[in-house]
């Protein structure tokens, strides 16, 4: 049914809530990062207070995984199932991580390596790659390293180049494509088996069930606020159109305009002044 929300039991790893809940296990997060980055990581600390919560500074509900490792590197990992301009989104996330560190008192020349990782259920660039690694480069000297410490990794679970990336990463990305029933089948990959066990624990947790219900209510309220804002914008456009018609018809008395728009005379005067300024 259109508009029907999934229950916790119906979620897969590609649903933001379940992914975040599973990655709250720091070992799960560490093992995933090793597969994505192909580097050994001794320890990962998942900042749980930043996961599965409402972020007003991030323009609403944001479900991602925020972590750091023993070297101080920062990681922001997010599931993307809807097509979205990941380029600007990653830029925003990098800036947000840097700003939080600078506000905490860290000097800019001590900023750690930062990684923004998107796991996409679609190919954002249409090149058929499982993994896109993006770093800044100097156009005049393409062979020169420009080490600003920012790294963006876009993973595409519909990749077509399995020989060009580690088989362990392909195994994980293929797992993210599976349906609910397929994702519950026994898997020979030890990491996938670990994720399956974590998922069973999350779905069997009363606390997680309550958190998911709370999140769904927050999302519902956010969507309703968006609809209210859209209706208000529509009303505003309608008022401007009526003012435009009144100006053309020389029917611009405050009392008459206010009556037609259903607002006070003072408010009508303000709106008329604002409208006329746009026409100067």
C-alpha positions in Angstrom: 0.0 0.0 0.0 1.3 3.4 -1.0 2.6 5.4 2.0 2.7 2.4 4.3 5.7 2.6 6.6 7.8 -0.5 7.3 7.9 -2.1 10.7 11.2 -2.7 12.4 10.9 -6.4 11.4 10.6 -5.5 7.8 13.8 -3.4 7.6 17.0 -4.5 5.8 20.6 -3.2 6.2 19.8 -0.5 3.5 17.3 1.2 5.8 19.0 4.0 7.7 17.7 3.1 11.1 18.7 -0.5 11.0 22.1 0.3 9.5 22.8 2.9 12.2 21.6 0.5 15.0 23.9 -2.3 13.7 26.9 0.0 13.3 26.5 1.1 16.9 28.5 -2.0 17.5 32.0 -0.6 17.1 33.4 -3.9 15.9 30.9 -4.0 13.1 31.8 -0.5 12.1 35.6 -1.2 12.3 35.2 -4.3 10.0 33.2 -2.3 7.5 35.7 0.5 7.4 38.5 -1.9 6.8 36.7 -3.4 3.8 35.9 0.0 2.4 39.3 1.7 2.9 41.6 -1.4 2.6 43.6 -0.3 5.6 44.0 -1.9 9.0 42.2 -0.1 11.8 42.9 -1.2 15.4 40.0 0.5 17.1 36.8 2.4 16.3 34.8 4.5 18.6 31.2 5.1 17.5 29.8 8.3 18.8 26.4 6.9 19.8 25.0 10.2 20.9 25.1 11.4 17.3 23.4 8.3 15.8 19.7 7.7 15.4 18.7 11.1 16.8 17.2 14.4 15.6 19.8 16.8 14.3 18.3 20.3 14.1 21.5 21.7 12.7 21.5 19.1 9.9 18.1 20.3 8.6 16.0 17.7 10.2 16.3 14.0 10.7 19.6 12.6 9.7 20.4 8.9 10.2 24.1 8.3 9.9 27.1 6.7 11.7 29.7 9.1 13.1 32.9 7.5 14.4 36.6 8.0 15.0 39.6 5.6 15.1 42.8 5.3 17.2 44.6 7.9 14.9 41.8 10.4 15.4 40.4 10.1 11.9 36.7 10.9 11.7 34.1 8.9 9.7 30.6 9.8 8.6 28.8 6.9 7.0 25.3 7.1 5.5 22.9 5.0 3.6 21.5 6.6 0.4 18.6 4.9 -1.3 17.1 7.9 -3.1 18.9 9.7 -5.9 20.4 12.8 -4.4 23.4 15.1 -5.3 26.0 13.4 -3.2 28.7 15.9 -4.2 27.1 18.8 -2.3 25.9 16.5 0.5 29.5 15.2 1.1 30.8 18.8 1.0 28.4 19.8 3.8 29.2 16.8 5.9 33.0 17.4 5.7 32.4 21.1 6.7 30.2 20.0 9.6 32.8 17.6 10.9 35.5 20.3 10.7 33.3 23.0 12.3 32.5 20.7 15.3 36.3 20.1 15.8 37.2 23.8 15.5 34.5 24.8 17.9 35.9 22.4 20.4 39.1 24.3 20.3 41.2 22.3 17.8 43.5 24.5 15.6 42.8 24.1 11.9 46.3 22.8 11.2 45.6 19.9 13.5 42.4 18.8 11.8 42.4 15.0 11.4 41.7 13.0 8.3 37.9 13.0 7.6 36.0 10.4 5.6 32.5 10.8 4.3 31.1 7.4 3.0 27.9 6.9 1.2 26.5 3.4 0.6 24.1 3.9 -2.3 21.4 1.7 -3.7 21.9 3.2 -7.1 24.8 4.3 -9.3 25.2 8.1 -8.6 27.6 8.6 -11.6 26.4 6.0 -14.0 29.9 4.6 -14.5 29.3 1.1 -13.2 31.8 1.2 -10.4 31.3 -0.4 -7.0 33.4 2.2 -5.4 34.2 5.9 -6.3 37.0 7.4 -4.3 37.2 11.2 -4.5 40.0 13.5 -3.3 41.1 17.0 -4.1 43.7 17.5 -6.8 45.6 20.4 -8.4 44.5 20.8 -12.0 47.9 22.3 -13.1 49.8 19.5 -11.4 47.6 16.3 -11.4 50.5 14.2 -10.1 51.0 16.4 -7.1 49.5 15.3 -3.8 47.1 17.9 -2.3 46.8 16.6 1.2 43.9 18.4 2.9 42.8 15.3 4.7 39.3 15.0 3.2 38.2 11.8 1.6 34.9 11.0 0.0 34.0 7.4 -0.8 30.8 6.6 -2.7 29.8 2.9 -2.8 27.4 1.6 -5.4 25.7 -1.7 -4.7 24.9 -2.1 -8.4 28.5 -2.0 -9.5 29.7 -4.0 -12.5 33.5 -4.1 -11.9 34.0 -6.9 -9.3 37.6 -7.5 -10.5 38.7 -4.0 -9.7 37.7 -3.9 -6.0 38.3 -6.3 -3.1 36.0 -9.4 -3.1 35.2 -8.7 0.5 33.8 -5.3 -0.4 31.8 -6.8 -3.3 30.4 -9.4 -0.9 29.1 -6.7 1.5 27.6 -4.6 -1.3 25.9 -7.6 -2.8 24.5 -8.4 0.6 23.0 -4.8 0.8 21.0 -5.5 -2.4 19.2 -8.6 -1.0 15.5 -8.6 -0.2 14.4 -9.2 3.4 14.0 -13.0 3.0 17.3 -13.3 1.1 19.2 -11.2 3.6 18.2 -13.7 6.4 19.7 -16.7 4.6 22.9 -18.2 5.9 26.0 -16.6 4.4 29.5 -18.0 4.3 31.1 -14.5 4.7 32.0 -14.2 8.4 31.4 -10.4 8.4 27.9 -10.8 6.8 27.1 -13.5 9.4 28.1 -11.1 12.1 25.8 -8.4 10.7 22.9 -10.9 10.4 23.3 -11.8 14.1 23.4 -8.1 15.0 20.3 -7.4 13.0 18.5 -10.2 14.8 19.4 -8.7 18.2 18.3 -5.2 17.1 14.9 -6.5 15.9 14.5 -8.5 19.1 15.3 -5.5 21.3 12.3 -3.7 22.9 14.4 -0.6 23.4 15.2 -0.4 19.7 11.6 -1.0 18.8 10.6 2.0 21.0 13.4 4.1 19.4 12.2 3.2 15.9 8.6 4.1 16.8 9.8 7.4 18.2 11.8 8.1 15.0 8.8 7.3 12.8 6.7 9.8 14.8 9.4 12.4 14.4 9.6 11.7 10.6 5.8 12.0 10.4 5.9 15.4 12.2 8.7 16.6 10.0 6.7 15.6 6.9 3.7 17.4 8.2 5.7 20.5 8.9 7.0 20.4 5.4 3.5 20.1 4.0 2.4 23.1 6.2 5.3 25.2 4.9 4.4 24.2 1.4 0.8 25.3 1.9 1.9 28.6 3.5 4.2 29.2 0.5 1.3 28.5 -1.8 -0.9 31.0 0.2 1.9 33.6 0.0 2.1 33.1 -3.8 -1.6 33.5 -4.1 -1.6 36.7 -2.1 1.2 38.1 -4.3 -0.9 37.2 -7.4 -3.9 39.0 -6.0 -1.8 42.1 -5.2 -0.5 42.0 -8.7 -4.1 42.0 -10.0 -5.1 44.8 -7.7 -2.2 47.0 -8.8 -3.1 46.4 -12.5 -6.7 47.2 -11.7 -5.9 50.2 -9.5 -7.8 48.5 -6.7 -5.1 49.0 -4.0 -6.8 50.6 -1.0 -5.6 49.0 2.2 -9.1 48.2 3.4 -10.2 46.6 0.2 -7.0 44.7 -0.3 -7.0 43.4 3.3 -10.6 42.3 2.9 -9.8 40.3 -0.2 -6.8 38.7 1.3 -8.3 38.1 4.7 -5.5 40.0 6.5 -5.3 43.2 8.5 -4.9 46.6 6.7 -1.5 47.1 8.2 -0.3 43.7 7.0 -1.7 44.4 3.5 0.3 47.7 3.4 3.5 45.9 4.3 2.9 43.3 1.6 2.1 45.9 -1.0 5.3 47.8 -0.1 7.3 44.6 -0.4 5.7 43.8 -3.7 6.2 47.2 -5.2 9.9 47.2 -4.2 10.4 44.1 -6.3 9.0 45.9 -9.3 11.3 49.0 -8.9 
